[in-house]
């Protein structure tokens, strides 16, 4: 039972580290590639506006 708890704790820790690592990687990619402006997201034009 102790081994199962240790394995579960290790899996949870790896998941937390992976999420933090992905966040840090996205942050690094976003702020080191400052030569390109952020992409413009256009609305779809094949449906009427909601206004």
mmCIF entry with sequence, helices, sheets and N, C-alpha, C, O atoms, coordinates in Angstrom:
data_MODEL
# 
_entry.id   MODEL 
# 
_entity.id                         1 
_entity.type                       polymer 
_entity.pdbx_number_of_molecules   1 
# 
_entity_poly.entity_id                      1 
_entity_poly.type                           'polypeptide(L)' 
_entity_poly.nstd_linkage                   no 
_entity_poly.nstd_monomer                   no 
_entity_poly.pdbx_seq_one_letter_code       
;(UNK)(UNK)(UNK)(UNK)(UNK)(UNK)(UNK)(UNK)(UNK)(UNK)(UNK)(UNK)(UNK)(UNK)(UNK)(UNK)
(UNK)(UNK)(UNK)(UNK)(UNK)(UNK)(UNK)(UNK)(UNK)(UNK)(UNK)(UNK)(UNK)(UNK)(UNK)(UNK)
(UNK)(UNK)(UNK)(UNK)(UNK)(UNK)(UNK)(UNK)(UNK)(UNK)(UNK)(UNK)(UNK)(UNK)(UNK)(UNK)
(UNK)(UNK)(UNK)
;
_entity_poly.pdbx_seq_one_letter_code_can   XXXXXXXXXXXXXXXXXXXXXXXXXXXXXXXXXXXXXXXXXXXXXXXXXXX 
_entity_poly.pdbx_strand_id                 A 
# 
loop_
_entity_poly_seq.entity_id 
_entity_poly_seq.num 
_entity_poly_seq.mon_id 
_entity_poly_seq.hetero 
1 1  UNK n 
1 2  UNK n 
1 3  UNK n 
1 4  UNK n 
1 5  UNK n 
1 6  UNK n 
1 7  UNK n 
1 8  UNK n 
1 9  UNK n 
1 10 UNK n 
1 11 UNK n 
1 12 UNK n 
1 13 UNK n 
1 14 UNK n 
1 15 UNK n 
1 16 UNK n 
1 17 UNK n 
1 18 UNK n 
1 19 UNK n 
1 20 UNK n 
1 21 UNK n 
1 22 UNK n 
1 23 UNK n 
1 24 UNK n 
1 25 UNK n 
1 26 UNK n 
1 27 UNK n 
1 28 UNK n 
1 29 UNK n 
1 30 UNK n 
1 31 UNK n 
1 32 UNK n 
1 33 UNK n 
1 34 UNK n 
1 35 UNK n 
1 36 UNK n 
1 37 UNK n 
1 38 UNK n 
1 39 UNK n 
1 40 UNK n 
1 41 UNK n 
1 42 UNK n 
1 43 UNK n 
1 44 UNK n 
1 45 UNK n 
1 46 UNK n 
1 47 UNK n 
1 48 UNK n 
1 49 UNK n 
1 50 UNK n 
1 51 UNK n 
# 
_struct_asym.id          A 
_struct_asym.entity_id   1 
# 
_struct_conf.conf_type_id            HELX_P 
_struct_conf.id                      HELX_P1 
_struct_conf.pdbx_PDB_helix_id       AA1 
_struct_conf.beg_label_comp_id       UNK 
_struct_conf.beg_label_asym_id       A 
_struct_conf.beg_label_seq_id        2 
_struct_conf.pdbx_beg_PDB_ins_code   ? 
_struct_conf.end_label_comp_id       UNK 
_struct_conf.end_label_asym_id       A 
_struct_conf.end_label_seq_id        32 
_struct_conf.pdbx_end_PDB_ins_code   ? 
_struct_conf.beg_auth_comp_id        UNK 
_struct_conf.beg_auth_asym_id        A 
_struct_conf.beg_auth_seq_id         2 
_struct_conf.end_auth_comp_id        UNK 
_struct_conf.end_auth_asym_id        A 
_struct_conf.end_auth_seq_id         32 
_struct_conf.pdbx_PDB_helix_class    1 
_struct_conf.details                 ? 
_struct_conf.pdbx_PDB_helix_length   31 
# 
_struct_conf_type.id          HELX_P 
_struct_conf_type.criteria    ? 
_struct_conf_type.reference   ? 
# 
loop_
_atom_site.group_PDB 
_atom_site.id 
_atom_site.type_symbol 
_atom_site.label_atom_id 
_atom_site.label_alt_id 
_atom_site.label_comp_id 
_atom_site.label_asym_id 
_atom_site.label_entity_id 
_atom_site.label_seq_id 
_atom_site.pdbx_PDB_ins_code 
_atom_site.Cartn_x 
_atom_site.Cartn_y 
_atom_site.Cartn_z 
_atom_site.occupancy 
_atom_site.B_iso_or_equiv 
_atom_site.pdbx_formal_charge 
_atom_site.auth_seq_id 
_atom_site.auth_comp_id 
_atom_site.auth_asym_id 
_atom_site.auth_atom_id 
_atom_site.pdbx_PDB_model_num 
ATOM 1   N N  . UNK A 1 1  ? 0.821   -1.199 0.000   1.00 0.00 ? 1  UNK A N  1 
ATOM 2   C CA . UNK A 1 1  ? 0.000   0.000  0.000   1.00 0.00 ? 1  UNK A CA 1 
ATOM 3   C C  . UNK A 1 1  ? 0.863   1.260  0.000   1.00 0.00 ? 1  UNK A C  1 
ATOM 4   O O  . UNK A 1 1  ? 0.508   2.266  -0.614  1.00 0.00 ? 1  UNK A O  1 
ATOM 5   N N  . UNK A 1 2  ? 1.997   1.196  0.692   1.00 0.00 ? 2  UNK A N  1 
ATOM 6   C CA . UNK A 1 2  ? 2.890   2.361  0.728   1.00 0.00 ? 2  UNK A CA 1 
ATOM 7   C C  . UNK A 1 2  ? 3.466   2.630  -0.663  1.00 0.00 ? 2  UNK A C  1 
ATOM 8   O O  . UNK A 1 2  ? 3.630   3.782  -1.063  1.00 0.00 ? 2  UNK A O  1 
ATOM 9   N N  . UNK A 1 3  ? 3.770   1.552  -1.394  1.00 0.00 ? 3  UNK A N  1 
ATOM 10  C CA . UNK A 1 3  ? 4.309   1.721  -2.744  1.00 0.00 ? 3  UNK A CA 1 
ATOM 11  C C  . UNK A 1 3  ? 3.266   2.377  -3.642  1.00 0.00 ? 3  UNK A C  1 
ATOM 12  O O  . UNK A 1 3  ? 3.608   3.229  -4.462  1.00 0.00 ? 3  UNK A O  1 
ATOM 13  N N  . UNK A 1 4  ? 2.002   1.993  -3.499  1.00 0.00 ? 4  UNK A N  1 
ATOM 14  C CA . UNK A 1 4  ? 0.936   2.591  -4.300  1.00 0.00 ? 4  UNK A CA 1 
ATOM 15  C C  . UNK A 1 4  ? 0.807   4.081  -4.006  1.00 0.00 ? 4  UNK A C  1 
ATOM 16  O O  . UNK A 1 4  ? 0.605   4.879  -4.921  1.00 0.00 ? 4  UNK A O  1 
ATOM 17  N N  . UNK A 1 5  ? 0.922   4.457  -2.748  1.00 0.00 ? 5  UNK A N  1 
ATOM 18  C CA . UNK A 1 5  ? 0.851   5.876  -2.387  1.00 0.00 ? 5  UNK A CA 1 
ATOM 19  C C  . UNK A 1 5  ? 2.026   6.643  -2.979  1.00 0.00 ? 5  UNK A C  1 
ATOM 20  O O  . UNK A 1 5  ? 1.863   7.766  -3.455  1.00 0.00 ? 5  UNK A O  1 
ATOM 21  N N  . UNK A 1 6  ? 3.211   6.037  -2.948  1.00 0.00 ? 6  UNK A N  1 
ATOM 22  C CA . UNK A 1 6  ? 4.383   6.712  -3.506  1.00 0.00 ? 6  UNK A CA 1 
ATOM 23  C C  . UNK A 1 6  ? 4.253   6.870  -5.015  1.00 0.00 ? 6  UNK A C  1 
ATOM 24  O O  . UNK A 1 6  ? 4.619   7.909  -5.565  1.00 0.00 ? 6  UNK A O  1 
ATOM 25  N N  . UNK A 1 7  ? 3.734   5.843  -5.687  1.00 0.00 ? 7  UNK A N  1 
ATOM 26  C CA . UNK A 1 7  ? 3.549   5.931  -7.137  1.00 0.00 ? 7  UNK A CA 1 
ATOM 27  C C  . UNK A 1 7  ? 2.522   7.010  -7.469  1.00 0.00 ? 7  UNK A C  1 
ATOM 28  O O  . UNK A 1 7  ? 2.726   7.798  -8.393  1.00 0.00 ? 7  UNK A O  1 
ATOM 29  N N  . UNK A 1 8  ? 1.419   7.050  -6.721  1.00 0.00 ? 8  UNK A N  1 
ATOM 30  C CA . UNK A 1 8  ? 0.393   8.067  -6.961  1.00 0.00 ? 8  UNK A CA 1 
ATOM 31  C C  . UNK A 1 8  ? 0.958   9.465  -6.724  1.00 0.00 ? 8  UNK A C  1 
ATOM 32  O O  . UNK A 1 8  ? 0.686   10.379 -7.503  1.00 0.00 ? 8  UNK A O  1 
ATOM 33  N N  . UNK A 1 9  ? 1.728   9.638  -5.676  1.00 0.00 ? 9  UNK A N  1 
ATOM 34  C CA . UNK A 1 9  ? 2.338   10.933 -5.389  1.00 0.00 ? 9  UNK A CA 1 
ATOM 35  C C  . UNK A 1 9  ? 3.317   11.331 -6.493  1.00 0.00 ? 9  UNK A C  1 
ATOM 36  O O  . UNK A 1 9  ? 3.373   12.496 -6.888  1.00 0.00 ? 9  UNK A O  1 
ATOM 37  N N  . UNK A 1 10 ? 4.082   10.369 -6.986  1.00 0.00 ? 10 UNK A N  1 
ATOM 38  C CA . UNK A 1 10 ? 5.025   10.657 -8.068  1.00 0.00 ? 10 UNK A CA 1 
ATOM 39  C C  . UNK A 1 10 ? 4.290   11.072 -9.338  1.00 0.00 ? 10 UNK A C  1 
ATOM 40  O O  . UNK A 1 10 ? 4.725   11.992 -10.030 1.00 0.00 ? 10 UNK A O  1 
ATOM 41  N N  . UNK A 1 11 ? 3.176   10.401 -9.653  1.00 0.00 ? 11 UNK A N  1 
ATOM 42  C CA . UNK A 1 11 ? 2.400   10.752 -10.846 1.00 0.00 ? 11 UNK A CA 1 
ATOM 43  C C  . UNK A 1 11 ? 1.836   12.163 -10.717 1.00 0.00 ? 11 UNK A C  1 
ATOM 44  O O  . UNK A 1 11 ? 1.869   12.935 -11.674 1.00 0.00 ? 11 UNK A O  1 
ATOM 45  N N  . UNK A 1 12 ? 1.322   12.499 -9.546  1.00 0.00 ? 12 UNK A N  1 
ATOM 46  C CA . UNK A 1 12 ? 0.774   13.840 -9.325  1.00 0.00 ? 12 UNK A CA 1 
ATOM 47  C C  . UNK A 1 12 ? 1.871   14.891 -9.448  1.00 0.00 ? 12 UNK A C  1 
ATOM 48  O O  . UNK A 1 12 ? 1.664   15.940 -10.059 1.00 0.00 ? 12 UNK A O  1 
ATOM 49  N N  . UNK A 1 13 ? 3.025   14.616 -8.877  1.00 0.00 ? 13 UNK A N  1 
ATOM 50  C CA . UNK A 1 13 ? 4.126   15.580 -8.957  1.00 0.00 ? 13 UNK A CA 1 
ATOM 51  C C  . UNK A 1 13 ? 4.593   15.772 -10.400 1.00 0.00 ? 13 UNK A C  1 
ATOM 52  O O  . UNK A 1 13 ? 4.878   16.896 -10.814 1.00 0.00 ? 13 UNK A O  1 
ATOM 53  N N  . UNK A 1 14 ? 4.672   14.687 -11.163 1.00 0.00 ? 14 UNK A N  1 
ATOM 54  C CA . UNK A 1 14 ? 5.079   14.795 -12.564 1.00 0.00 ? 14 UNK A CA 1 
ATOM 55  C C  . UNK A 1 14 ? 4.061   15.620 -13.345 1.00 0.00 ? 14 UNK A C  1 
ATOM 56  O O  . UNK A 1 14 ? 4.444   16.432 -14.188 1.00 0.00 ? 14 UNK A O  1 
ATOM 57  N N  . UNK A 1 15 ? 2.773   15.424 -13.078 1.00 0.00 ? 15 UNK A N  1 
ATOM 58  C CA . UNK A 1 15 ? 1.739   16.192 -13.773 1.00 0.00 ? 15 UNK A CA 1 
ATOM 59  C C  . UNK A 1 15 ? 1.857   17.678 -13.447 1.00 0.00 ? 15 UNK A C  1 
ATOM 60  O O  . UNK A 1 15 ? 1.744   18.519 -14.339 1.00 0.00 ? 15 UNK A O  1 
ATOM 61  N N  . UNK A 1 16 ? 2.082   18.007 -12.181 1.00 0.00 ? 16 UNK A N  1 
ATOM 62  C CA . UNK A 1 16 ? 2.215   19.413 -11.785 1.00 0.00 ? 16 UNK A CA 1 
ATOM 63  C C  . UNK A 1 16 ? 3.445   20.038 -12.443 1.00 0.00 ? 16 UNK A C  1 
ATOM 64  O O  . UNK A 1 16 ? 3.382   21.163 -12.939 1.00 0.00 ? 16 UNK A O  1 
ATOM 65  N N  . UNK A 1 17 ? 4.550   19.317 -12.447 1.00 0.00 ? 17 UNK A N  1 
ATOM 66  C CA . UNK A 1 17 ? 5.769   19.832 -13.071 1.00 0.00 ? 17 UNK A CA 1 
ATOM 67  C C  . UNK A 1 17 ? 5.571   20.000 -14.576 1.00 0.00 ? 17 UNK A C  1 
ATOM 68  O O  . UNK A 1 17 ? 6.067   20.965 -15.158 1.00 0.00 ? 17 UNK A O  1 
ATOM 69  N N  . UNK A 1 18 ? 4.851   19.071 -15.215 1.00 0.00 ? 18 UNK A N  1 
ATOM 70  C CA . UNK A 1 18 ? 4.609   19.176 -16.654 1.00 0.00 ? 18 UNK A CA 1 
ATOM 71  C C  . UNK A 1 18 ? 3.759   20.402 -16.972 1.00 0.00 ? 18 UNK A C  1 
ATOM 72  O O  . UNK A 1 18 ? 4.052   21.122 -17.926 1.00 0.00 ? 18 UNK A O  1 
ATOM 73  N N  . UNK A 1 19 ? 2.716   20.649 -16.192 1.00 0.00 ? 19 UNK A N  1 
ATOM 74  C CA . UNK A 1 19 ? 1.867   21.821 -16.428 1.00 0.00 ? 19 UNK A CA 1 
ATOM 75  C C  . UNK A 1 19 ? 2.679   23.097 -16.239 1.00 0.00 ? 19 UNK A C  1 
ATOM 76  O O  . UNK A 1 19 ? 2.595   24.011 -17.060 1.00 0.00 ? 19 UNK A O  1 
ATOM 77  N N  . UNK A 1 20 ? 3.457   23.166 -15.174 1.00 0.00 ? 20 UNK A N  1 
ATOM 78  C CA . UNK A 1 20 ? 4.283   24.349 -14.938 1.00 0.00 ? 20 UNK A CA 1 
ATOM 79  C C  . UNK A 1 20 ? 5.323   24.517 -16.047 1.00 0.00 ? 20 UNK A C  1 
ATOM 80  O O  . UNK A 1 20 ? 5.590   25.633 -16.491 1.00 0.00 ? 20 UNK A O  1 
ATOM 81  N N  . UNK A 1 21 ? 5.902   23.409 -16.485 1.00 0.00 ? 21 UNK A N  1 
ATOM 82  C CA . UNK A 1 21 ? 6.895   23.476 -17.556 1.00 0.00 ? 21 UNK A CA 1 
ATOM 83  C C  . UNK A 1 21 ? 6.298   23.966 -18.864 1.00 0.00 ? 21 UNK A C  1 
ATOM 84  O O  . UNK A 1 21 ? 6.921   24.759 -19.570 1.00 0.00 ? 21 UNK A O  1 
ATOM 85  N N  . UNK A 1 22 ? 5.094   23.500 -19.196 1.00 0.00 ? 22 UNK A N  1 
ATOM 86  C CA . UNK A 1 22 ? 4.436   23.977 -20.412 1.00 0.00 ? 22 UNK A CA 1 
ATOM 87  C C  . UNK A 1 22 ? 4.106   25.459 -20.313 1.00 0.00 ? 22 UNK A C  1 
ATOM 88  O O  . UNK A 1 22 ? 4.259   26.196 -21.287 1.00 0.00 ? 22 UNK A O  1 
ATOM 89  N N  . UNK A 1 23 ? 3.654   25.899 -19.142 1.00 0.00 ? 23 UNK A N  1 
ATOM 90  C CA . UNK A 1 23 ? 3.374   27.324 -18.951 1.00 0.00 ? 23 UNK A CA 1 
ATOM 91  C C  . UNK A 1 23 ? 4.650   28.148 -19.134 1.00 0.00 ? 23 UNK A C  1 
ATOM 92  O O  . UNK A 1 23 ? 4.639   29.175 -19.812 1.00 0.00 ? 23 UNK A O  1 
ATOM 93  N N  . UNK A 1 24 ? 5.737   27.695 -18.532 1.00 0.00 ? 24 UNK A N  1 
ATOM 94  C CA . UNK A 1 24 ? 7.001   28.422 -18.650 1.00 0.00 ? 24 UNK A CA 1 
ATOM 95  C C  . UNK A 1 24 ? 7.494   28.428 -20.097 1.00 0.00 ? 24 UNK A C  1 
ATOM 96  O O  . UNK A 1 24 ? 8.021   29.438 -20.566 1.00 0.00 ? 24 UNK A O  1 
ATOM 97  N N  . UNK A 1 25 ? 7.330   27.318 -20.804 1.00 0.00 ? 25 UNK A N  1 
ATOM 98  C CA . UNK A 1 25 ? 7.763   27.242 -22.202 1.00 0.00 ? 25 UNK A CA 1 
ATOM 99  C C  . UNK A 1 25 ? 6.956   28.199 -23.066 1.00 0.00 ? 25 UNK A C  1 
ATOM 100 O O  . UNK A 1 25 ? 7.526   28.899 -23.903 1.00 0.00 ? 25 UNK A O  1 
ATOM 101 N N  . UNK A 1 26 ? 5.618   28.242 -22.877 1.00 0.00 ? 26 UNK A N  1 
ATOM 102 C CA . UNK A 1 26 ? 4.784   29.181 -23.626 1.00 0.00 ? 26 UNK A CA 1 
ATOM 103 C C  . UNK A 1 26 ? 5.169   30.620 -23.306 1.00 0.00 ? 26 UNK A C  1 
ATOM 104 O O  . UNK A 1 26 ? 5.244   31.461 -24.202 1.00 0.00 ? 26 UNK A O  1 
ATOM 105 N N  . UNK A 1 27 ? 5.410   30.901 -22.036 1.00 0.00 ? 27 UNK A N  1 
ATOM 106 C CA . UNK A 1 27 ? 5.821   32.247 -21.627 1.00 0.00 ? 27 UNK A CA 1 
ATOM 107 C C  . UNK A 1 27 ? 7.134   32.626 -22.305 1.00 0.00 ? 27 UNK A C  1 
ATOM 108 O O  . UNK A 1 27 ? 7.279   33.740 -22.809 1.00 0.00 ? 27 UNK A O  1 
ATOM 109 N N  . UNK A 1 28 ? 8.091   31.696 -22.316 1.00 0.00 ? 28 UNK A N  1 
ATOM 110 C CA . UNK A 1 28 ? 9.387   31.940 -22.949 1.00 0.00 ? 28 UNK A CA 1 
ATOM 111 C C  . UNK A 1 28 ? 9.230   32.166 -24.447 1.00 0.00 ? 28 UNK A C  1 
ATOM 112 O O  . UNK A 1 28 ? 9.816   33.096 -25.000 1.00 0.00 ? 28 UNK A O  1 
ATOM 113 N N  . UNK A 1 29 ? 8.446   31.324 -25.104 1.00 0.00 ? 29 UNK A N  1 
ATOM 114 C CA . UNK A 1 29 ? 8.241   31.461 -26.542 1.00 0.00 ? 29 UNK A CA 1 
ATOM 115 C C  . UNK A 1 29 ? 7.558   32.783 -26.884 1.00 0.00 ? 29 UNK A C  1 
ATOM 116 O O  . UNK A 1 29 ? 7.906   33.430 -27.872 1.00 0.00 ? 29 UNK A O  1 
ATOM 117 N N  . UNK A 1 30 ? 6.592   33.179 -26.070 1.00 0.00 ? 30 UNK A N  1 
ATOM 118 C CA . UNK A 1 30 ? 5.832   34.398 -26.359 1.00 0.00 ? 30 UNK A CA 1 
ATOM 119 C C  . UNK A 1 30 ? 6.710   35.641 -26.214 1.00 0.00 ? 30 UNK A C  1 
ATOM 120 O O  . UNK A 1 30 ? 6.597   36.566 -27.018 1.00 0.00 ? 30 UNK A O  1 
ATOM 121 N N  . UNK A 1 31 ? 7.571   35.679 -25.217 1.00 0.00 ? 31 UNK A N  1 
ATOM 122 C CA . UNK A 1 31 ? 8.320   36.901 -24.938 1.00 0.00 ? 31 UNK A CA 1 
ATOM 123 C C  . UNK A 1 31 ? 9.722   36.921 -25.528 1.00 0.00 ? 31 UNK A C  1 
ATOM 124 O O  . UNK A 1 31 ? 10.434  37.914 -25.380 1.00 0.00 ? 31 UNK A O  1 
ATOM 125 N N  . UNK A 1 32 ? 10.134  35.846 -26.194 1.00 0.00 ? 32 UNK A N  1 
ATOM 126 C CA . UNK A 1 32 ? 11.415  35.902 -26.896 1.00 0.00 ? 32 UNK A CA 1 
ATOM 127 C C  . UNK A 1 32 ? 11.209  36.101 -28.390 1.00 0.00 ? 32 UNK A C  1 
ATOM 128 O O  . UNK A 1 32 ? 12.149  36.491 -29.083 1.00 0.00 ? 32 UNK A O  1 
ATOM 129 N N  . UNK A 1 33 ? 10.026  35.849 -28.905 1.00 0.00 ? 33 UNK A N  1 
ATOM 130 C CA . UNK A 1 33 ? 9.736   36.042 -30.329 1.00 0.00 ? 33 UNK A CA 1 
ATOM 131 C C  . UNK A 1 33 ? 8.989   37.358 -30.508 1.00 0.00 ? 33 UNK A C  1 
ATOM 132 O O  . UNK A 1 33 ? 7.854   37.375 -30.984 1.00 0.00 ? 33 UNK A O  1 
ATOM 133 N N  . UNK A 1 34 ? 9.628   38.455 -30.128 1.00 0.00 ? 34 UNK A N  1 
ATOM 134 C CA . UNK A 1 34 ? 8.958   39.749 -30.177 1.00 0.00 ? 34 UNK A CA 1 
ATOM 135 C C  . UNK A 1 34 ? 9.067   40.402 -31.551 1.00 0.00 ? 34 UNK A C  1 
ATOM 136 O O  . UNK A 1 34 ? 8.585   41.520 -31.735 1.00 0.00 ? 34 UNK A O  1 
ATOM 137 N N  . UNK A 1 35 ? 9.689   39.730 -32.519 1.00 0.00 ? 35 UNK A N  1 
ATOM 138 C CA . UNK A 1 35 ? 9.813   40.330 -33.841 1.00 0.00 ? 35 UNK A CA 1 
ATOM 139 C C  . UNK A 1 35 ? 8.533   40.190 -34.653 1.00 0.00 ? 35 UNK A C  1 
ATOM 140 O O  . UNK A 1 35 ? 8.362   40.890 -35.650 1.00 0.00 ? 35 UNK A O  1 
ATOM 141 N N  . UNK A 1 36 ? 7.638   39.309 -34.251 1.00 0.00 ? 36 UNK A N  1 
ATOM 142 C CA . UNK A 1 36 ? 6.378   39.129 -34.962 1.00 0.00 ? 36 UNK A CA 1 
ATOM 143 C C  . UNK A 1 36 ? 5.231   39.615 -34.092 1.00 0.00 ? 36 UNK A C  1 
ATOM 144 O O  . UNK A 1 36 ? 5.190   39.325 -32.896 1.00 0.00 ? 36 UNK A O  1 
ATOM 145 N N  . UNK A 1 37 ? 4.294   40.357 -34.688 1.00 0.00 ? 37 UNK A N  1 
ATOM 146 C CA . UNK A 1 37 ? 3.128   40.772 -33.905 1.00 0.00 ? 37 UNK A CA 1 
ATOM 147 C C  . UNK A 1 37 ? 2.222   39.579 -33.631 1.00 0.00 ? 37 UNK A C  1 
ATOM 148 O O  . UNK A 1 37 ? 2.275   38.588 -34.358 1.00 0.00 ? 37 UNK A O  1 
ATOM 149 N N  . UNK A 1 38 ? 1.403   39.658 -32.607 1.00 0.00 ? 38 UNK A N  1 
ATOM 150 C CA . UNK A 1 38 ? 0.484   38.555 -32.341 1.00 0.00 ? 38 UNK A CA 1 
ATOM 151 C C  . UNK A 1 38 ? -0.517  38.406 -33.483 1.00 0.00 ? 38 UNK A C  1 
ATOM 152 O O  . UNK A 1 38 ? -0.871  39.395 -34.125 1.00 0.00 ? 38 UNK A O  1 
ATOM 153 N N  . UNK A 1 39 ? -0.971  37.203 -33.739 1.00 0.00 ? 39 UNK A N  1 
ATOM 154 C CA . UNK A 1 39 ? -1.899  36.999 -34.856 1.00 0.00 ? 39 UNK A CA 1 
ATOM 155 C C  . UNK A 1 39 ? -3.233  37.681 -34.602 1.00 0.00 ? 39 UNK A C  1 
ATOM 156 O O  . UNK A 1 39 ? -3.703  37.769 -33.468 1.00 0.00 ? 39 UNK A O  1 
ATOM 157 N N  . UNK A 1 40 ? -3.833  38.165 -35.695 1.00 0.00 ? 40 UNK A N  1 
ATOM 158 C CA . UNK A 1 40 ? -5.141  38.810 -35.610 1.00 0.00 ? 40 UNK A CA 1 
ATOM 159 C C  . UNK A 1 40 ? -6.202  37.744 -35.829 1.00 0.00 ? 40 UNK A C  1 
ATOM 160 O O  . UNK A 1 40 ? -6.140  36.988 -36.798 1.00 0.00 ? 40 UNK A O  1 
ATOM 161 N N  . UNK A 1 41 ? -7.166  37.686 -34.934 1.00 0.00 ? 41 UNK A N  1 
ATOM 162 C CA . UNK A 1 41 ? -8.238  36.703 -35.042 1.00 0.00 ? 41 UNK A CA 1 
ATOM 163 C C  . UNK A 1 41 ? -9.449  37.405 -35.649 1.00 0.00 ? 41 UNK A C  1 
ATOM 164 O O  . UNK A 1 41 ? -10.007 38.325 -35.051 1.00 0.00 ? 41 UNK A O  1 
ATOM 165 N N  . UNK A 1 42 ? -9.845  36.972 -36.828 1.00 0.00 ? 42 UNK A N  1 
ATOM 166 C CA . UNK A 1 42 ? -10.974 37.581 -37.515 1.00 0.00 ? 42 UNK A CA 1 
ATOM 167 C C  . UNK A 1 42 ? -12.252 36.817 -37.194 1.00 0.00 ? 42 UNK A C  1 
ATOM 168 O O  . UNK A 1 42 ? -12.227 35.617 -36.920 1.00 0.00 ? 42 UNK A O  1 
ATOM 169 N N  . UNK A 1 43 ? -13.363 37.537 -37.233 1.00 0.00 ? 43 UNK A N  1 
ATOM 170 C CA . UNK A 1 43 ? -14.651 36.875 -37.056 1.00 0.00 ? 43 UNK A CA 1 
ATOM 171 C C  . UNK A 1 43 ? -15.029 36.169 -38.348 1.00 0.00 ? 43 UNK A C  1 
ATOM 172 O O  . UNK A 1 43 ? -14.589 36.552 -39.432 1.00 0.00 ? 43 UNK A O  1 
ATOM 173 N N  . UNK A 1 44 ? -15.838 35.149 -38.220 1.00 0.00 ? 44 UNK A N  1 
ATOM 174 C CA . UNK A 1 44 ? -16.323 34.451 -39.404 1.00 0.00 ? 44 UNK A CA 1 
ATOM 175 C C  . UNK A 1 44 ? -17.273 35.360 -40.161 1.00 0.00 ? 44 UNK A C  1 
ATOM 176 O O  . UNK A 1 44 ? -18.098 36.042 -39.552 1.00 0.00 ? 44 UNK A O  1 
ATOM 177 N N  . UNK A 1 45 ? -17.166 35.376 -41.478 1.00 0.00 ? 45 UNK A N  1 
ATOM 178 C CA . UNK A 1 45 ? -18.006 36.262 -42.279 1.00 0.00 ? 45 UNK A CA 1 
ATOM 179 C C  . UNK A 1 45 ? -19.148 35.513 -42.954 1.00 0.00 ? 45 UNK A C  1 
ATOM 180 O O  . UNK A 1 45 ? -19.927 36.125 -43.686 1.00 0.00 ? 45 UNK A O  1 
ATOM 181 N N  . UNK A 1 46 ? -19.271 34.205 -42.730 1.00 0.00 ? 46 UNK A N  1 
ATOM 182 C CA . UNK A 1 46 ? -20.326 33.447 -43.395 1.00 0.00 ? 46 UNK A CA 1 
ATOM 183 C C  . UNK A 1 46 ? -21.598 33.355 -42.557 1.00 0.00 ? 46 UNK A C  1 
ATOM 184 O O  . UNK A 1 46 ? -22.488 32.566 -42.873 1.00 0.00 ? 46 UNK A O  1 
ATOM 185 N N  . UNK A 1 47 ? -21.694 34.137 -41.511 1.00 0.00 ? 47 UNK A N  1 
ATOM 186 C CA . UNK A 1 47 ? -22.922 34.171 -40.722 1.00 0.00 ? 47 UNK A CA 1 
ATOM 187 C C  . UNK A 1 47 ? -23.206 35.615 -40.341 1.00 0.00 ? 47 UNK A C  1 
ATOM 188 O O  . UNK A 1 47 ? -22.278 36.417 -40.234 1.00 0.00 ? 47 UNK A O  1 
ATOM 189 N N  . UNK A 1 48 ? -24.459 35.955 -40.137 1.00 0.00 ? 48 UNK A N  1 
ATOM 190 C CA . UNK A 1 48 ? -24.784 37.346 -39.799 1.00 0.00 ? 48 UNK A CA 1 
ATOM 191 C C  . UNK A 1 48 ? -24.256 37.720 -38.421 1.00 0.00 ? 48 UNK A C  1 
ATOM 192 O O  . UNK A 1 48 ? -24.059 36.862 -37.560 1.00 0.00 ? 48 UNK A O  1 
ATOM 193 N N  . UNK A 1 49 ? -24.033 39.009 -38.228 1.00 0.00 ? 49 UNK A N  1 
ATOM 194 C CA . UNK A 1 49 ? -23.533 39.467 -36.941 1.00 0.00 ? 49 UNK A CA 1 
ATOM 195 C C  . UNK A 1 49 ? -24.630 39.377 -35.899 1.00 0.00 ? 49 UNK A C  1 
ATOM 196 O O  . UNK A 1 49 ? -25.817 39.362 -36.227 1.00 0.00 ? 49 UNK A O  1 
ATOM 197 N N  . UNK A 1 50 ? -24.224 39.319 -34.645 1.00 0.00 ? 50 UNK A N  1 
ATOM 198 C CA . UNK A 1 50 ? -25.193 39.198 -33.557 1.00 0.00 ? 50 UNK A CA 1 
ATOM 199 C C  . UNK A 1 50 ? -25.696 40.557 -33.092 1.00 0.00 ? 50 UNK A C  1 
ATOM 200 O O  . UNK A 1 50 ? -26.551 40.628 -32.209 1.00 0.00 ? 50 UNK A O  1 
ATOM 201 N N  . UNK A 1 51 ? -25.186 41.624 -33.663 1.00 0.00 ? 51 UNK A N  1 
ATOM 202 C CA . UNK A 1 51 ? -25.577 42.965 -33.207 1.00 0.00 ? 51 UNK A CA 1 
ATOM 203 C C  . UNK A 1 51 ? -27.005 43.309 -33.602 1.00 0.00 ? 51 UNK A C  1 
ATOM 204 O O  . UNK A 1 51 ? -27.485 44.400 -33.294 1.00 0.00 ? 51 UNK A O  1 
# 
